Amino acid sequence: MSVFLFPNRIKDTDFSVTRQVIALLDQHGIHALLADELAGKLVDTKAVFLPQQQALAQAKQVITIGGDGTLLRIAHDCLAQSKPVLGVNLGRIGFLATCEVAELPEKLARLAAGRYTIEPRNLLRADAPAHNWHQVAMNDVVLFGNSRLHPMDYTVYCDGAFVSRYRSDGVIIATPTGSTAYSLSAGGPVLDACAAVMVLTPVCAHSIHAVPLVFSASRTLTVVAEATNRDSVYASADSHSRCDLQPGESLTITTAVEQLGLITFDETEQFRAIETKLMRR
């Protein structure tokens, strides 16, 4: 059995945690695969170095070593090769990277023994027809005005029916997974990660009546950057792959066909993370 390791070089600066993971996996007879560009950094380990896509193809699972952002950076490659992910948290919160460094011996032993579950997480698909732009997001799709000096006007439709019009700095459409990220900071609700829904949260809306809205995952949302806007707006998926929308253009958001599998060891992990990482901060 082989596992692909994806360390964050900024978080694990001396690769000490990566070395610990390699050693623990070796104790359980698991081969650690890493991208060949790291061969010079970990010559004193039993890791095998291959081109990243080849290593991913050979691995049964992926372990990220960093924070939630590290997991998000490799998520698209994991999706393409249908690989489940376990995140080792070196960040500040870690809702996706659910394994803490102190838990590595226990959780890697359980991984080796097959005593884990793979929790499928819904993703969003964003389409900007005017630009032939298509992206998949695990956390959220965000629209923001290019000019931060004044708010923009956005109109939202659900399955073609008018929902609301917002004058705001931006609009966030988040998955349940992403409900504890940017959407939460903007006043959105925390959603059960297994719920088949998505949430729309306006950012700094110029109205006392603007509230987050939760939609069924089966819905199709369309957000129009109104033609009266003085500037273009940009859309991004998980803070990557920007697309500029001109006044009058629209973005369509649906639930993606693909799902990303997160390796978990406890059905209550999300709720424990909410209690320990949000409520007690």
C-alpha positions as CSV (number, residue, x, y, z in Angstrom):
1,M,0.0,0.0,0.0
2,S,1.2,3.5,-0.9
3,V,0.2,7.0,0.3
4,F,1.0,10.2,-1.4
5,L,2.3,13.0,0.9
6,F,1.7,16.6,0.1
7,P,3.6,18.9,2.6
8,N,3.3,22.6,2.8
9,R,6.9,23.9,2.8
10,I,6.0,27.1,4.6
11,K,4.1,25.3,7.4
12,D,6.5,22.4,7.8
13,T,9.7,24.4,7.2
14,D,12.2,21.7,8.3
15,F,10.0,18.8,7.1
16,S,10.1,17.4,10.7
17,V,6.3,16.5,10.6
18,T,6.7,15.0,7.1
19,R,9.6,12.9,8.4
20,Q,7.4,11.8,11.3
21,V,4.6,10.8,8.9
22,I,7.0,8.8,6.7
23,A,8.5,7.0,9.6
24,L,5.1,6.1,11.1
25,L,3.8,4.9,7.8
26,D,6.9,2.7,7.3
27,Q,6.3,1.1,10.7
28,H,3.0,-0.1,9.3
29,G,4.4,-1.3,6.0
30,I,3.1,1.7,4.0
31,H,5.2,3.3,1.3
32,A,5.3,7.1,1.4
33,L,5.3,8.7,-2.1
34,L,6.3,12.3,-2.6
35,A,6.8,14.6,-5.6
36,D,10.3,14.2,-7.0
37,E,11.1,17.9,-6.6
38,L,11.4,17.1,-2.8
39,A,13.9,14.4,-3.2
40,G,16.8,16.6,-2.2
41,K,15.0,17.7,1.0
42,L,14.2,14.2,2.4
43,V,17.2,12.1,1.3
44,D,17.5,10.6,4.8
45,T,14.0,9.0,4.7
46,K,12.5,5.8,3.2
47,A,10.2,7.9,0.9
48,V,9.9,7.1,-2.8
49,F,10.0,10.1,-5.1
50,L,8.1,10.2,-8.4
51,P,6.6,12.9,-10.7
52,Q,3.5,14.2,-8.8
53,Q,0.9,12.8,-11.1
54,Q,2.5,9.4,-11.2
55,A,2.8,9.3,-7.4
56,L,-0.9,10.3,-7.1
57,A,-1.9,7.6,-9.5
58,Q,-0.1,4.9,-7.5
59,A,-1.3,6.0,-4.1
60,K,-4.3,4.6,-2.4
61,Q,-4.8,7.8,-0.3
62,V,-3.4,11.3,0.0
63,I,-2.1,12.9,3.2
64,T,-1.7,16.7,3.2
65,I,0.6,18.3,5.8
66,G,-0.2,21.9,6.5
67,G,-3.6,23.6,6.9
68,D,-6.9,23.7,5.1
69,G,-5.4,25.7,2.3
70,T,-2.8,23.0,1.7
71,L,-5.7,20.4,1.3
72,L,-7.5,22.8,-1.0
73,R,-4.5,23.1,-3.3
74,I,-4.3,19.4,-4.0
75,A,-8.0,18.8,-3.9
76,H,-8.5,19.1,-7.7
77,D,-5.8,16.6,-8.4
78,C,-7.4,14.2,-5.8
79,L,-10.7,14.7,-7.6
80,A,-9.2,13.9,-11.0
81,Q,-7.7,10.6,-9.7
82,S,-10.5,9.7,-7.2
83,K,-8.2,9.7,-4.2
84,P,-9.5,10.3,-0.6
85,V,-7.6,12.8,1.5
86,L,-6.5,13.0,5.2
87,G,-5.3,16.4,6.3
88,V,-2.6,16.8,9.1
89,N,-3.2,20.2,10.6
90,L,-0.3,22.6,11.0
91,G,-2.6,25.7,10.6
92,R,-4.5,27.8,13.0
93,I,-7.9,26.1,12.8
94,G,-8.1,23.2,10.5
95,F,-11.7,22.1,9.7
96,L,-10.6,20.1,6.7
97,A,-7.2,19.0,8.0
98,T,-8.6,17.1,11.0
99,C,-5.6,15.2,12.2
100,E,-3.5,17.1,14.7
101,V,0.3,16.3,15.0
102,A,-0.2,14.7,18.4
103,E,-2.8,12.3,16.9
104,L,-0.5,11.0,14.2
105,P,0.5,7.7,15.8
106,E,-3.1,6.8,16.6
107,K,-4.7,7.9,13.3
108,L,-2.0,6.5,11.0
109,A,-2.3,3.2,12.7
110,R,-6.0,3.3,12.1
111,L,-5.4,4.3,8.5
112,A,-3.1,1.3,8.0
113,A,-5.6,-1.0,9.6
114,G,-8.4,0.3,7.4
115,R,-10.4,1.6,10.4
116,Y,-11.6,4.8,8.9
117,T,-14.5,6.1,6.8
118,I,-14.5,8.2,3.7
119,E,-16.9,11.1,4.0
120,P,-18.1,12.4,0.6
121,R,-18.2,16.2,0.5
122,N,-20.3,18.1,-2.0
123,L,-18.6,20.6,-4.3
124,L,-19.8,23.6,-6.4
125,R,-19.4,24.1,-10.1
126,A,-19.2,27.6,-11.3
127,D,-19.8,28.5,-15.0
128,A,-19.4,31.9,-16.7
129,P,-20.8,31.3,-20.2
130,A,-19.5,34.6,-21.6
131,H,-15.9,33.6,-20.8
132,N,-16.1,29.8,-21.2
133,W,-14.9,29.6,-17.6
134,H,-15.7,26.5,-15.5
135,Q,-14.4,25.8,-12.1
136,V,-15.1,23.4,-9.2
137,A,-14.9,24.6,-5.6
138,M,-14.8,22.7,-2.4
139,N,-15.3,25.7,-0.1
140,D,-17.0,28.5,-2.0
141,V,-17.5,30.6,-5.1
142,V,-17.0,34.4,-4.5
143,L,-17.9,37.4,-6.5
144,F,-16.3,40.8,-5.6
145,G,-16.2,44.2,-7.3
146,N,-12.8,45.1,-8.8
147,S,-13.2,48.5,-7.2
148,R,-13.5,48.4,-3.4
149,L,-14.4,52.1,-3.2
150,H,-18.1,51.4,-3.7
151,P,-20.5,48.4,-3.6
152,M,-21.8,46.6,-6.6
153,D,-25.3,45.5,-7.6
154,Y,-26.0,41.8,-7.8
155,T,-29.2,40.0,-8.7
156,V,-29.8,36.4,-7.7
157,Y,-32.0,33.9,-9.4
158,C,-32.9,30.3,-8.3
159,D,-33.9,28.0,-11.1
160,G,-34.6,31.1,-13.2
161,A,-36.9,32.7,-10.5
162,F,-36.0,36.0,-9.0
163,V,-34.7,35.7,-5.4
164,S,-33.2,39.0,-4.4
165,R,-31.1,42.0,-5.3
166,Y,-28.0,43.0,-3.3
167,R,-26.0,46.1,-3.2
168,S,-22.9,44.8,-1.5
169,D,-19.1,44.4,-1.6
170,G,-19.6,40.9,-2.8
171,V,-21.5,37.6,-2.7
172,I,-20.4,34.2,-1.4
173,I,-21.9,30.9,-2.4
174,A,-20.6,28.2,-0.1
175,T,-20.8,24.5,0.4
176,P,-21.6,23.0,3.8
177,T,-17.8,22.3,4.0
178,G,-17.1,26.0,3.2
179,S,-19.7,27.3,5.6
180,T,-17.1,27.5,8.4
181,A,-14.7,29.5,6.2
182,Y,-15.3,32.9,4.5
183,S,-19.1,32.6,4.6
184,L,-19.0,32.3,8.4
185,S,-16.8,35.5,8.6
186,A,-19.4,37.3,6.6
187,G,-22.3,36.3,8.9
188,G,-23.4,33.0,7.3
189,P,-24.6,30.0,9.2
190,V,-22.5,26.9,10.1
191,L,-24.0,24.0,8.1
192,D,-23.9,20.2,8.8
193,A,-21.1,19.1,6.4
194,C,-23.3,16.2,5.2
195,A,-26.3,18.4,4.3
196,A,-27.3,18.6,0.7
197,V,-27.5,22.4,0.5
198,M,-25.5,25.5,-0.4
199,V,-25.6,28.9,1.3
200,L,-25.6,32.4,-0.3
201,T,-24.1,35.1,2.0
202,P,-23.9,38.7,1.0
203,V,-20.7,40.6,2.0
204,C,-21.2,44.0,3.7
205,A,-24.6,44.5,2.1
206,H,-25.9,48.1,2.1
207,S,-29.2,47.0,3.7
208,I,-30.4,45.9,7.1
209,H,-32.7,43.3,5.5
210,A,-30.0,41.3,3.6
211,V,-29.6,37.9,5.2
212,P,-27.9,34.6,4.2
213,L,-30.1,32.2,2.2
214,V,-29.8,28.4,2.2
215,F,-30.8,26.5,-1.0
216,S,-31.2,22.9,-1.8
217,A,-28.1,21.4,-3.6
218,S,-30.4,20.5,-6.5
219,R,-31.0,24.1,-7.3
220,T,-29.3,26.2,-10.0
221,L,-28.3,29.7,-8.8
222,T,-27.5,32.5,-11.2
223,V,-25.8,35.7,-10.0
224,V,-25.9,38.6,-12.4
225,A,-23.5,41.5,-12.1
226,E,-25.9,44.3,-12.9
227,A,-25.4,46.3,-16.1
228,T,-25.6,49.5,-14.0
229,N,-22.4,48.7,-12.2
230,R,-19.6,51.2,-12.8
231,D,-16.9,48.5,-13.0
232,S,-16.5,44.8,-13.6
233,V,-16.6,42.1,-10.9
234,Y,-14.5,39.1,-10.5
235,A,-15.4,35.5,-9.6
236,S,-13.1,33.0,-8.0
237,A,-13.4,29.4,-6.9
238,D,-11.7,28.6,-3.6
239,S,-9.7,31.8,-4.0
240,H,-8.2,30.6,-7.3
241,S,-8.7,30.9,-11.0
242,R,-10.1,34.4,-11.3
243,C,-12.7,35.3,-14.0
244,D,-13.6,38.9,-14.7
245,L,-17.3,39.6,-15.4
246,Q,-18.3,42.7,-17.2
247,P,-21.5,44.6,-16.2
248,G,-24.5,42.6,-17.3
249,E,-22.7,39.2,-17.3
250,S,-23.7,36.3,-15.1
251,L,-22.3,33.4,-13.2
252,T,-24.2,30.1,-12.7
253,I,-23.5,27.9,-9.7
254,T,-24.7,24.3,-9.3
255,T,-23.7,21.3,-7.2
256,A,-20.8,19.5,-9.0
257,V,-21.2,15.9,-10.1
258,E,-17.9,15.1,-8.4
259,Q,-17.5,14.6,-4.6
260,L,-14.2,14.8,-2.7
261,G,-13.7,12.0,-0.1
262,L,-12.3,13.1,3.3
263,I,-10.8,10.5,5.5
264,T,-12.4,10.6,9.0
265,F,-12.2,8.5,12.1
266,D,-15.2,9.8,14.0
267,E,-18.7,10.8,12.8
268,T,-18.7,13.7,15.3
269,E,-15.4,15.2,14.1
270,Q,-17.1,18.3,12.5
271,F,-19.1,19.1,15.7
272,R,-16.0,18.6,17.9
273,A,-14.1,21.0,15.7
274,I,-16.9,23.6,16.0
275,E,-16.8,23.3,19.7
276,T,-13.0,23.3,20.2
277,K,-11.9,25.5,17.3
278,L,-14.7,28.0,17.1
279,M,-16.6,28.2,20.3
280,R,-13.6,28.2,22.6
281,R,-11.4,30.7,20.6
